[in-house]
Amino acid sequence: MSVRVDPSLMKELEEFGLKDANKCFHCGNCTAICPLSTPENPFPRKLMKYAQMGLRDKILSSPEPWLCYYCGDCSDNCPRGADPGEAMMVMRRYLTSLYDWTGFSRKFYTSEKFEIIAITIVGLLVGLAMWLFHGENPDMAHARLNTVWPAGAIEIADLIMAAVLTFFLLTNTWRCFSFTMGDLKAKVPLGLYVTQAKEFVVHFLTQRKFGECTDRMQWFVHLSIMTGYVTMMFLVIVLLAGGLEIIGLAWEPIAFQRDVIYPLWHPVRLLGYYATAALLYGTTYALIGRIKKTKAPYKNSHSTDWMFLILLQLTVLTGIFIHFARLLNWPMTTYVLNVVHLMIAVPMLVLEVPFAKWAHMMYRPVVLYATSVKEKYLEQQR
């Protein structure tokens, strides 16, 4: 099989944040020290070589960028300062842009100006829609959000947004799966796909492989953010889709608030509190780490890393502020804060979930699943 070499690849990867990969002289220290590298899937050295040699197609089909969780051991022990851990992060951004058939991810990752403008435009459109389509007689004596924005209309808008985002995310994920499986996709029997499906579920929910890294704090922070976000998505979208009223969860980031509050120990409310605490802890830890540059994963943050964390934390904080404004019965403060809250939360969802950082949450377990299917199939063929 012929191999295409693209001499412009390194230059292209620089647009996604690659800086020091040319310093690599393939000593193998990074692969030797990585607790997740295996003989079947060695990294990061292999990907460094692909980048230097311009092997675009090899990178596209490689699972290794998603097998790396960026604990930073490889970068800390690189004798040349090639920062292989950051190079693997760059590969994930690059692959995300290739999976996205719309081309939006590439613009989002390669232009900080485009990223800021896109988020600003979506935020302003949300604010304009909230202003144009509010109720005629808002309650100014009590903080009742549904007198300003009727619950039914908000739920319909929520479900439409969820459907659109799911379409983009799943179509991009299918491309991710197809590139990873390659020619084996059509050869693997359906039964094997079914029996290995547990790999996707386990890795999605637990980030288990990350727990094998030496820096377990990174795994805990990553898991906090992931489980907090998934819990909130479940509360807001899944339960709403099932017809349940999500009441009294003004803490939660993308809450379309309700005017009756559940009892303190209600399971739904406790899940909302967990999600809020987990997200607030995880984003604060990651932001402080990036400001202080305390460890390898935080030393060379891309603009999208900052934007992702900032939007997520602002979404949580504005949700908390709404909660207290409602408890204090400050109507106008509650209504204004709700608009600000959604002007932050909706751009985060619309842009991050299918096209940027949040998409990694789907791609990684999908690639781990595909890798397990391939390995099992090849083992059966021996």
matplotlib code that plots the C-alpha trace (Angstrom):
import matplotlib.pyplot as plt

x = [0.0, 1.4, 2.0, 1.5, 4.0, 2.9, 5.8, 3.4, 1.9, 4.2, 3.3, -0.3, 0.0, 1.6, -1.7, -3.2, -0.5, 2.5, 5.7, 8.6, 8.1, 11.0, 13.3, 12.4, 15.3, 13.4, 15.3, 12.1, 12.1, 8.6, 7.2, 9.2, 8.0, 4.3, 2.2, -0.4, 1.8, 1.7, 3.5, 0.4, -0.1, 3.1, 3.1, 4.0, 7.1, 5.3, 3.1, 6.1, 7.6, 4.4, 4.3, 7.9, 7.6, 4.3, 2.2, -1.2, -3.1, -1.3, -2.3, -5.9, -6.2, -4.1, -5.9, -2.9, -3.7, -6.9, -5.2, -3.1, -4.6, -1.7, -0.4, 2.8, 5.4, 6.7, 7.2, 8.9, 11.4, 12.1, 15.8, 15.3, 12.3, 10.2, 7.1, 5.5, 2.6, 1.5, 2.1, -0.4, -2.9, -2.3, -3.0, -6.4, -7.3, -6.1, -8.1, -11.2, -11.0, -10.7, -13.7, -15.9, -17.4, -18.6, -15.1, -16.1, -13.7, -10.7, -11.7, -12.4, -9.0, -6.8, -8.2, -8.5, -10.3, -12.9, -13.4, -14.2, -16.4, -18.4, -19.0, -19.9, -22.4, -24.2, -24.4, -25.8, -28.4, -29.5, -29.8, -31.8, -34.1, -34.7, -35.6, -37.9, -39.8, -40.4, -43.9, -46.1, -46.7, -43.6, -44.1, -42.2, -43.4, -41.9, -39.0, -40.9, -39.0, -41.9, -43.9, -41.1, -40.2, -43.0, -41.7, -43.3, -41.6, -38.2, -38.5, -39.3, -36.2, -34.1, -35.1, -34.6, -31.1, -30.4, -31.5, -29.3, -26.2, -26.8, -26.9, -23.6, -21.9, -23.0, -22.2, -18.7, -18.3, -19.2, -16.4, -14.1, -15.1, -14.7, -11.3, -10.1, -11.5, -10.3, -10.7, -11.6, -14.9, -16.8, -15.0, -15.7, -18.9, -21.8, -21.6, -18.1, -19.3, -22.0, -19.9, -17.3, -19.8, -19.2, -15.7, -17.4, -19.6, -16.8, -14.4, -17.0, -18.2, -15.0, -12.0, -10.5, -7.2, -6.5, -6.5, -3.4, -1.3, 1.1, -0.6, -3.9, -5.0, -5.3, -7.6, -9.7, -10.0, -10.9, -13.4, -15.0, -15.5, -16.8, -19.2, -20.5, -21.2, -22.8, -25.0, -26.2, -26.9, -28.9, -30.9, -31.7, -32.0, -32.8, -35.3, -36.9, -37.3, -39.0, -41.5, -40.2, -40.2, -36.7, -37.7, -35.5, -32.2, -31.1, -27.6, -27.2, -25.4, -27.9, -31.0, -34.1, -35.4, -38.7, -40.7, -41.3, -38.4, -37.9, -37.3, -33.6, -33.1, -34.9, -32.6, -32.8, -31.8, -28.9, -27.7, -27.8, -25.7, -23.2, -22.8, -22.3, -19.7, -17.8, -17.7, -16.8, -13.9, -12.6, -12.6, -11.1, -8.3, -7.6, -7.7, -5.4, -3.0, -2.9, -2.4, 0.5, 1.7, 2.2, 2.6, 3.3, -0.4, -0.9, 2.3, 1.2, -2.5, -4.3, -6.9, -9.6, -8.5, -8.9, -12.3, -13.7, -12.9, -13.9, -17.3, -18.0, -17.1, -19.1, -22.1, -21.9, -21.4, -24.2, -26.4, -25.5, -26.2, -29.7, -30.3, -29.6, -31.5, -34.6, -34.2, -33.9, -36.9, -35.2, -37.3, -35.4, -32.0, -33.1, -34.4, -31.3, -29.0, -31.0, -30.4, -26.7, -26.6, -28.0, -25.9, -22.9, -24.3, -25.8, -22.7, -20.7, -23.1, -23.6, -19.9, -18.0, -20.2, -20.1, -17.0, -14.4, -13.3, -16.5, -16.4, -13.3, -15.6, -17.2, -14.3, -12.0, -14.3, -15.3, -11.7, -11.0, -14.0, -12.9, -9.4, -10.7, -12.9, -9.9, -7.6, -10.2, -10.9, -7.2, -6.7, -9.5, -7.9, -4.6]
y = [0.0, 3.4, 6.0, 9.7, 12.1, 15.7, 18.1, 20.8, 18.8, 20.2, 23.7, 22.9, 21.3, 24.6, 26.3, 23.9, 24.8, 22.5, 24.2, 21.9, 18.6, 19.2, 18.9, 15.2, 12.8, 9.6, 8.5, 6.7, 8.0, 9.3, 5.9, 4.0, 6.2, 6.3, 4.0, 3.7, 3.0, -0.7, -2.7, -2.7, 1.1, 2.8, 6.5, 9.4, 8.7, 7.1, 10.2, 12.5, 10.5, 10.7, 14.5, 14.9, 12.7, 14.3, 11.1, 12.7, 9.5, 7.6, 10.2, 10.1, 6.4, 6.3, 5.7, 6.8, 10.5, 9.5, 6.8, 9.6, 11.5, 14.0, 13.4, 15.1, 12.4, 12.3, 16.0, 16.2, 13.5, 14.6, 15.3, 17.6, 19.6, 18.4, 18.4, 15.2, 15.4, 18.8, 17.3, 14.6, 17.3, 19.1, 15.8, 15.6, 19.1, 18.3, 15.1, 16.8, 19.2, 16.2, 14.4, 17.5, 17.5, 21.1, 22.6, 24.6, 22.9, 23.8, 27.5, 27.3, 25.8, 27.8, 31.3, 32.8, 35.8, 33.5, 31.7, 34.9, 36.3, 33.1, 32.9, 36.6, 36.3, 33.3, 34.9, 38.1, 36.2, 34.3, 37.6, 39.1, 36.1, 36.3, 40.0, 39.6, 36.5, 37.2, 37.0, 40.1, 40.3, 39.4, 39.1, 42.0, 41.2, 37.6, 36.0, 33.8, 33.0, 31.3, 34.5, 36.0, 32.9, 30.3, 26.8, 25.1, 27.3, 27.1, 23.3, 23.1, 25.4, 23.2, 20.0, 21.5, 22.6, 19.2, 17.5, 19.7, 19.3, 15.6, 15.4, 17.2, 15.3, 11.9, 12.4, 13.6, 10.7, 8.3, 9.7, 9.3, 5.7, 5.0, 6.5, 4.6, 1.2, 1.7, -1.3, -3.6, -1.8, -3.9, -7.1, -7.2, -9.3, -7.4, -9.7, -8.5, -4.9, -5.7, -7.7, -5.0, -2.2, -2.3, -0.8, 2.4, 2.6, 1.9, 4.4, 7.0, 6.9, 6.2, 7.5, 4.3, 4.4, 7.9, 6.4, 4.4, 7.5, 8.6, 11.9, 10.7, 14.2, 15.0, 12.0, 13.2, 16.7, 15.4, 13.0, 15.7, 17.9, 15.1, 13.5, 17.0, 17.9, 14.6, 14.7, 18.1, 17.2, 14.2, 16.4, 19.1, 17.3, 13.6, 14.2, 17.1, 14.9, 12.4, 15.0, 15.5, 18.9, 19.9, 22.1, 24.1, 23.4, 26.9, 25.7, 23.7, 25.3, 25.1, 25.1, 26.4, 27.4, 26.4, 28.3, 25.5, 24.2, 20.5, 19.6, 19.8, 16.0, 15.3, 13.0, 15.4, 18.4, 16.4, 15.5, 19.1, 20.1, 17.3, 18.5, 22.1, 21.2, 18.9, 21.4, 24.3, 22.3, 20.9, 24.2, 26.1, 23.7, 23.6, 27.4, 28.0, 25.4, 27.1, 30.5, 29.2, 26.7, 24.2, 21.1, 20.0, 19.9, 23.5, 25.1, 25.5, 26.1, 26.7, 29.5, 26.9, 25.4, 28.7, 29.4, 26.1, 26.4, 30.1, 29.5, 26.4, 28.2, 31.3, 29.1, 27.4, 30.7, 32.5, 29.5, 29.8, 33.6, 32.9, 30.4, 32.9, 35.8, 33.6, 32.6, 36.3, 37.0, 39.7, 39.5, 41.8, 40.6, 37.0, 37.8, 39.7, 37.0, 34.3, 36.2, 36.5, 32.8, 31.6, 34.0, 32.1, 28.6, 28.3, 29.3, 26.9, 24.1, 25.1, 25.5, 23.3, 20.1, 19.1, 21.0, 21.5, 20.4, 18.7, 16.5, 14.9, 13.4, 11.3, 10.7, 9.2, 6.4, 5.7, 5.3, 3.1, 1.0, 0.8, -0.2, -3.0, -4.3, -4.3, -6.0, -8.7, -9.3, -9.6, -11.9, -14.2, -14.2, -15.6]
z = [0.0, -1.0, 1.7, 0.9, 2.4, 2.9, 3.6, 4.6, 7.5, 10.2, 9.1, 9.3, 12.7, 13.9, 13.3, 15.9, 18.5, 17.6, 18.7, 19.5, 17.7, 15.4, 18.4, 18.8, 17.7, 18.6, 21.6, 22.8, 26.4, 26.1, 25.0, 27.6, 30.4, 29.4, 31.6, 28.9, 25.9, 24.7, 22.1, 20.0, 20.3, 21.2, 21.8, 21.8, 19.7, 16.8, 16.4, 16.6, 13.7, 11.7, 12.1, 11.1, 8.0, 6.9, 7.2, 7.4, 6.6, 9.3, 11.9, 10.7, 11.4, 14.5, 17.9, 19.9, 20.3, 22.1, 24.2, 25.7, 28.6, 28.9, 32.3, 31.3, 32.2, 28.7, 28.4, 31.8, 30.8, 27.2, 27.0, 24.0, 25.3, 22.4, 24.6, 23.2, 25.6, 24.1, 20.6, 21.4, 22.5, 19.2, 17.4, 19.1, 18.0, 14.5, 14.4, 15.7, 12.8, 10.3, 11.9, 11.5, 8.0, 8.3, 8.6, 11.6, 14.0, 11.9, 12.0, 15.7, 16.5, 14.1, 14.6, 18.0, 16.4, 14.8, 18.1, 20.0, 17.2, 16.9, 20.6, 20.8, 17.9, 19.3, 22.7, 21.3, 19.2, 22.4, 24.3, 21.4, 21.3, 25.0, 24.7, 21.7, 22.9, 26.5, 28.1, 28.1, 31.9, 33.8, 37.6, 39.2, 42.7, 42.8, 41.0, 38.6, 35.5, 33.7, 33.7, 31.5, 29.4, 29.4, 30.3, 27.3, 24.7, 26.5, 26.5, 22.8, 22.1, 24.3, 22.5, 19.1, 20.1, 21.6, 18.3, 16.2, 18.4, 18.5, 14.8, 14.3, 17.2, 16.0, 12.4, 13.4, 15.8, 13.0, 10.9, 13.9, 14.2, 10.5, 10.2, 13.3, 12.1, 8.5, 6.2, 9.1, 9.7, 7.1, 8.0, 11.7, 12.5, 14.1, 17.2, 18.0, 17.9, 20.3, 22.8, 22.9, 23.4, 27.2, 26.5, 25.3, 28.4, 30.9, 29.4, 28.9, 32.5, 34.4, 32.3, 33.7, 31.6, 33.0, 36.4, 35.4, 34.9, 37.6, 38.2, 39.6, 40.5, 36.8, 36.5, 39.4, 38.0, 34.5, 35.9, 38.0, 35.0, 32.8, 35.4, 36.4, 32.8, 31.9, 35.0, 34.1, 30.5, 31.7, 34.1, 31.6, 28.3, 29.0, 31.8, 29.9, 26.9, 29.1, 30.2, 33.7, 35.2, 36.3, 39.2, 41.5, 39.8, 39.3, 40.4, 37.3, 34.3, 31.5, 33.6, 32.0, 35.5, 37.0, 39.6, 42.1, 44.0, 44.9, 48.5, 49.5, 49.6, 46.4, 44.2, 41.2, 43.3, 44.9, 41.4, 40.5, 43.5, 42.7, 39.2, 40.3, 42.9, 40.5, 37.7, 40.0, 41.5, 38.3, 36.3, 39.2, 39.6, 35.9, 35.5, 38.5, 37.1, 33.7, 35.3, 37.5, 34.9, 37.7, 35.5, 31.9, 30.8, 31.9, 30.5, 26.8, 26.9, 23.6, 23.4, 23.1, 26.4, 28.1, 26.4, 27.3, 31.0, 31.3, 29.6, 31.7, 35.0, 34.1, 33.3, 36.7, 38.5, 36.8, 37.6, 41.3, 41.3, 39.8, 42.5, 45.3, 43.5, 43.4, 47.0, 47.9, 45.7, 43.5, 40.3, 38.0, 39.2, 38.5, 35.0, 34.0, 35.4, 33.5, 30.2, 30.9, 32.0, 28.7, 26.7, 28.1, 28.3, 24.9, 22.9, 25.0, 24.0, 20.4, 19.7, 22.1, 22.1, 18.5, 17.3, 20.0, 23.4, 24.6, 21.5, 22.9, 25.6, 22.8, 20.6, 23.2, 24.4, 20.8, 19.7, 22.7, 21.8, 18.1, 19.2, 21.4, 18.6, 16.2, 18.6, 19.4, 15.7, 14.8, 17.8, 16.4, 13.0, 14.3]

ax = plt.figure().add_subplot(projection="3d")
ax.plot(x, y, z, "-o")
ax.set_aspect("equal")
plt.show()
